[in-house]
Amino acid sequence: MTKASDIVVKTKQIVKKHGGDKSSLIAVLQDIQEAFNYLPKQALTTAAKTMNMPLSRVYEAATFYTAFSLKPRGENVVRICKGTACHVRGASALQDKFERTLGIKPGEMTHDGKFSLETVNCVGACALGPIVVINTEYHGQMTMNKVDKLIGKINEEGAQR
């Protein structure tokens, strides 16, 4: 868990990097999320003060865009595309498989903090459907058998660190 003082310091650095201008709010929020894997309340409060803007404005942007998360997320974020092309190719069955394998529902994080599960409307890679994005890596033409292999591979890589 990151200390509040560390969040304040890092957030101020991020705001300074973007010049503190109000027009850079989205970029600031993106960098905060990259730093902490979500948008901590302390970071949003610090950004608002540092950028001299109302906290409500910062929350407005943070809650408008679905790419932002106000809740802590796992080390590995699994996003299942539920767009039309992926849906007709079995995305719902894949979602069920991920839920059973990870023991969580969309919007939740595993007890060990290793995984979060999310559904998204479309990732723009319809020809590869059904598709799952883990962190920034796209896994196209996903099947039930590939789910266990993929989760196993990620767990192996984590154990080697």
Number of C-alpha atoms within 10 A of each C-alpha: 4 8 8 13 11 12 20 17 12 18 25 20 16 20 24 15 11 15 13 19 14 17 11 13 21 15 13 26 23 17 20 25 19 12 14 17 20 21 23 19 14 16 24 23 19 20 28 21 13 16 22 12 15 13 15 12 11 19 16 11 14 20 12 9 10 10 11 19 16 15 14 17 22 20 16 19 18 21 23 28 27 23 21 14 19 27 19 12 18 18 24 17 13 24 23 14 17 21 15 11 12 18 13 17 17 16 13 18 23 16 12 8 13 16 21 24 24 19 19 15 14 17 17 12 15 16 11 15 25 26 30 27 19 20 13 10 9 15 18 16 16 21 18 14 10 13 18 14 11 14 18 12 12 14 13 11 10 11 8 6 5
